[in-house]
Amino acid sequence: MTRVFSGIQPTGHLTLGNYLGAMRRWAEVDQHRADSLFCVVDLHALTVDHDPARVRRLSRQTATLLLASGLDPEVCTVFLQSHVDEHTRLSYLLECVAADGEVRRMIQYKEKAAKERQRGGSVRLSLLTYPVLMAADILAYGTDEVPVGEDQAQHVELARDLAARFNQRYGHTFVVPRSTLPQVAARVMNLQDPTRKMGKSEDSGAGVVYLLDEPDVVRKKVLRAVTDSGREVVYDRAERPGVANLLDILAACTGGNPESLADVYDSYGSLKKDTAEAVVEVLRPVQARHRELCADPVYVEGVLRDGAEKARALARPTVDTAYRAIGLLPPVAEPSLSAAR
């Protein structure tokens, strides 16, 4: 059976872009067609300056929203990255295989490092090496497919390169994974700047619809979305990015086609109104289920505990094999009590 792995960072409140671009597909498609693991990659949240209490809070919230979006722990595995030691065990081995130059070429490292320097902050070593940890996240489970957005495809390519290189040098150990891109709404753009992705780490939330925004807040943000010059509703990402973003969101929420939907509207106002209502309706069941789960924290804790135990059992044989293959001695077993006698 195909194995799927994907993760999401608890670096901010989850957004409509996270849901339409990834989480909904995980719940509706991936968990049912494959042996799927979905991970809150909390260790990745430590690569930049952070508040420890906020990371803990967002890690729990992210896991709860994954369940609220429809992930079923009876069907898939949901867990926290830091609860499974095999991720960091394998990461160091892969650092011994990765080259400095190929890691420094990662686009996200360049962008985030430049932003940190502009703010006068220091760049942590973990920001450079976290794509190797991401590769470990993937390779530890014998992953076949990694459903990701376009901005993460380069990291999956690194995982592929490291797997192939390790296999060539030390013997076949890892499955070489492939990335899969969602067909619709792969990237939901910021409502105030439709040339940028709707990111959960934004300093200002004016252009970002968060999954837990109240309906009136959602409506206000969508109705205030930046559009384009002119009045004609046309789907053209290059020339009309604001309108195209609204059409993409409406299409993703209603199951329509953005080009066809453009023919239905003769004004930006009516498009914004219908898009706002469609977003409110898509988020309504997620928010309702989130409230139920928050009222039962013991259930969520149990899901994460059981998920980590299952993930650990899946990852350990592969990681132990990698340790032996690269030249490390296995630990010496403690003598049994009967043998000692």
C-alpha positions in Angstrom: 0.0 0.0 0.0 1.2 3.5 -0.8 2.6 5.4 2.2 2.0 9.1 2.5 3.7 11.6 4.9 3.0 15.2 5.3 3.6 17.8 8.1 2.7 21.2 9.1 4.6 23.7 11.3 3.0 25.3 14.4 4.5 28.7 13.6 1.2 30.5 13.5 -2.5 30.1 13.4 -3.7 27.9 10.6 -5.2 29.7 7.6 -7.7 29.2 4.9 -4.7 28.6 2.6 -3.5 25.7 4.8 -7.0 24.2 4.7 -7.8 24.5 1.0 -4.3 23.9 -0.1 -3.5 20.8 2.0 -5.6 19.8 5.0 -8.9 19.2 3.2 -7.1 17.0 0.6 -5.5 15.0 3.4 -8.9 14.4 5.0 -11.0 13.8 1.9 -8.4 11.9 -0.3 -5.0 11.0 1.1 -6.0 9.3 4.4 -8.4 7.0 2.5 -6.3 6.0 -0.4 -3.0 5.3 1.4 -1.3 4.5 4.7 -1.0 8.1 5.8 0.9 9.9 8.5 0.3 13.5 9.3 2.7 15.3 11.7 2.8 18.5 13.5 6.5 19.3 12.9 7.1 21.3 16.1 10.9 20.9 16.0 10.9 23.0 12.8 9.2 25.9 14.8 12.4 26.3 16.8 14.5 27.4 13.8 13.7 31.1 14.4 13.2 33.2 17.5 10.1 31.9 19.3 8.1 32.0 22.6 8.2 28.4 24.1 4.7 28.8 25.6 3.3 29.9 22.2 4.9 26.9 20.4 3.3 24.5 22.9 -0.1 26.3 22.5 0.0 26.3 18.7 1.2 22.7 18.6 -1.9 21.6 20.5 -4.1 23.9 18.4 -2.6 22.6 15.1 -3.1 19.0 16.1 -6.7 19.7 17.2 -7.5 21.5 13.9 -6.1 18.6 11.9 -8.6 16.4 13.6 -11.3 19.0 13.2 -10.6 19.1 9.5 -11.6 15.4 9.2 -8.4 13.4 9.9 -9.6 10.1 11.5 -7.1 8.5 13.9 -8.8 5.2 13.2 -7.7 5.6 9.5 -4.5 7.6 9.6 -1.7 8.5 12.1 -1.6 11.9 13.7 1.3 12.8 16.0 3.9 15.4 17.1 7.3 15.3 15.5 9.1 15.8 18.9 7.4 12.8 20.4 9.3 10.4 18.0 13.0 10.4 18.6 13.7 8.7 15.2 13.3 12.0 13.4 16.4 13.6 15.1 18.3 10.3 15.2 18.0 10.1 11.4 18.6 13.8 10.8 22.2 13.6 11.9 23.0 10.7 9.7 21.5 12.6 6.7 23.6 15.7 7.6 26.6 13.4 7.2 25.4 12.7 3.7 24.2 16.2 2.6 26.6 18.7 1.1 26.9 22.3 2.5 26.3 23.8 -0.9 23.0 22.0 -1.7 21.5 23.0 1.6 22.5 26.6 1.2 20.8 26.7 -2.1 17.4 26.0 -0.6 15.2 29.0 -1.6 13.3 29.2 1.8 16.6 29.4 3.6 17.8 32.3 1.5 14.5 34.1 1.9 14.1 33.5 5.7 17.8 34.2 6.4 17.6 37.5 4.5 14.5 38.5 6.4 16.1 37.7 9.8 19.2 39.7 8.9 17.0 42.7 7.8 15.4 42.6 11.3 18.8 42.7 12.9 18.5 39.1 14.2 20.9 36.3 14.0 20.4 33.3 11.8 20.3 30.0 13.6 22.2 27.0 12.3 18.9 25.0 12.5 17.4 27.3 9.8 20.1 26.1 7.5 19.8 22.4 8.4 16.1 22.1 8.8 15.6 20.8 5.2 17.7 17.8 6.3 15.5 17.3 9.3 12.5 17.5 6.9 14.2 14.8 4.8 14.5 12.6 7.9 10.8 13.2 8.6 10.0 11.8 5.2 12.5 9.0 4.9 12.1 7.5 8.3 8.7 6.1 7.3 9.5 4.6 3.9 7.3 7.3 2.4 6.2 6.9 -1.2 4.4 10.3 -1.6 4.6 13.7 0.0 1.7 16.0 -0.7 3.1 19.5 -0.6 2.6 23.0 -2.0 4.9 24.4 -4.6 7.0 26.2 -2.1 8.1 22.9 -0.4 8.7 20.8 -3.6 12.4 21.7 -3.5 12.7 20.2 0.0 11.2 16.9 -1.2 13.8 16.9 -4.1 16.5 17.2 -1.4 15.0 14.2 0.4 15.1 12.3 -2.9 18.7 13.2 -3.5 19.8 12.2 0.0 17.9 8.9 -0.1 19.4 8.0 -3.4 22.9 9.0 -2.3 22.7 7.1 1.0 21.4 4.0 -0.9 24.3 4.2 -3.3 27.0 4.6 -0.7 25.8 2.3 2.1 23.3 -0.1 0.5 19.6 0.2 -0.2 18.0 1.6 3.0 15.4 4.2 2.0 12.4 4.5 -0.3 13.0 7.4 -2.7 9.8 9.5 -2.3 8.0 11.7 -4.8 6.1 14.9 -4.2 2.4 15.3 -5.3 0.9 18.7 -5.9 -2.9 19.4 -5.3 -4.8 20.2 -8.4 -7.0 23.0 -7.1 -6.1 26.0 -4.9 -2.5 24.8 -4.4 -1.7 28.4 -3.3 -4.2 30.7 -1.7 -2.9 34.2 -1.9 -3.0 37.1 0.7 -6.2 39.1 0.3 -4.3 42.4 0.7 -1.3 41.4 -1.5 -2.4 38.7 -3.9 1.2 38.3 -5.2 2.1 36.7 -1.8 1.0 33.4 -0.3 -1.5 33.6 2.5 0.9 32.6 5.3 0.2 31.7 8.9 3.2 33.7 10.1 2.0 37.1 8.9 2.6 40.0 11.2 -0.8 41.5 10.1 -3.9 39.4 9.7 -5.8 41.8 7.5 -5.1 39.7 4.4 -5.2 36.3 6.1 -8.4 34.3 6.9 -7.6 32.1 9.9 -9.5 28.9 10.4 -10.8 30.1 13.8 -11.9 33.6 12.6 -15.5 34.4 13.5 -17.9 34.5 10.5 -18.2 38.3 10.6 -14.4 38.7 10.7 -14.2 36.4 7.6 -16.8 38.4 5.8 -15.0 41.7 6.6 -11.6 40.4 5.4 -13.0 39.0 2.1 -15.1 42.1 1.4 -12.0 44.3 1.9 -9.8 42.2 -0.3 -7.7 44.0 -2.9 -9.0 43.6 -6.4 -7.6 45.2 -9.6 -8.0 48.1 -11.9 -11.0 47.9 -14.2 -14.5 46.5 -13.5 -14.7 43.3 -15.6 -14.5 40.0 -13.7 -11.8 38.1 -15.6 -9.7 35.1 -14.5 -6.1 36.1 -15.2 -3.5 35.4 -12.6 -0.9 37.5 -14.2 -2.9 40.7 -15.0 -5.7 40.4 -12.4 -4.2 38.6 -9.4 -6.7 40.0 -6.9 -9.8 38.9 -8.8 -8.1 35.6 -9.8 -7.4 34.9 -6.1 -11.0 35.4 -5.2 -12.2 33.2 -8.0 -9.7 30.5 -6.9 -11.0 30.6 -3.4 -14.6 30.5 -4.5 -13.9 27.6 -6.8 -12.1 25.7 -4.1 -15.0 26.3 -1.6 -17.8 25.4 -4.0 -16.2 22.8 -6.3 -16.5 25.1 -9.3 -14.1 26.2 -12.0 -12.5 29.7 -11.6 -12.7 30.4 -15.4 -16.3 29.4 -15.5 -17.2 31.3 -12.4 -15.7 34.5 -13.9 -18.5 34.5 -16.5 -21.2 34.5 -13.7 -20.2 37.8 -12.2 -20.5 41.3 -13.5 -19.1 43.1 -10.5 -16.4 42.8 -7.9 -18.9 43.4 -5.1 -21.1 40.4 -5.9 -18.0 38.2 -6.3 -16.6 39.2 -2.9 -20.0 38.7 -1.2 -20.4 35.2 -2.6 -16.8 34.3 -1.9 -17.2 35.5 1.7 -20.3 33.4 2.3 -18.6 30.3 0.7 -15.6 30.6 3.0 -17.9 31.0 6.0 -19.8 27.8 5.1 -16.6 25.8 4.4 -15.2 26.8 7.8 -18.4 26.3 9.8 -18.1 22.5 10.3 -14.3 22.7 11.1 -14.9 25.3 13.7 -17.8 23.3 15.2 -15.7 20.2 15.5 -12.8 22.2 16.9 -15.0 23.4 19.7 -16.0 19.8 20.5 -12.4 18.6 20.6 -11.3 21.5 22.8 -13.9 20.4 25.3 -12.3 16.9 25.4 -8.6 17.5 25.7 -8.0 14.0 27.0 -9.2 12.6 23.7 -6.8 14.7 21.8 -3.9 13.8 24.1 -4.8 10.1 23.6 -4.8 10.5 19.8 -1.3 12.1 19.9 0.1 9.5 22.3 -1.2 6.6 20.2 -0.1 8.3 17.0 3.4 8.7 18.3 3.6 5.1 19.4 2.5 3.9 16.0 4.8 6.3 14.2 7.7 5.2 16.4 7.1 1.5 15.6 7.1 2.3 11.9 10.2 4.5 11.9 12.5 2.6 14.2 13.4 -0.4 12.0 14.3 1.9 9.1 16.4 4.2 11.3 18.1 1.3 13.0 19.0 -0.1 9.6 20.4 3.2 8.5 22.6 3.3 11.7 24.0 -0.1 10.9 24.5 0.6 7.2 26.5 3.8 7.8 28.9 2.0 10.1 27.7 2.4 13.6 27.7 -0.5 16.1 24.4 -1.5 17.5 24.0 -0.9 21.3 25.1 -3.8 23.5 22.1 -5.5 25.0 21.9 -5.7 28.8 22.4 -9.3 30.0 19.2 -10.9 31.1 18.7 -11.8 34.8 18.8 -15.5 34.0 22.0 -15.2 32.0 23.6 -13.3 34.9 22.9 -16.2 37.2 
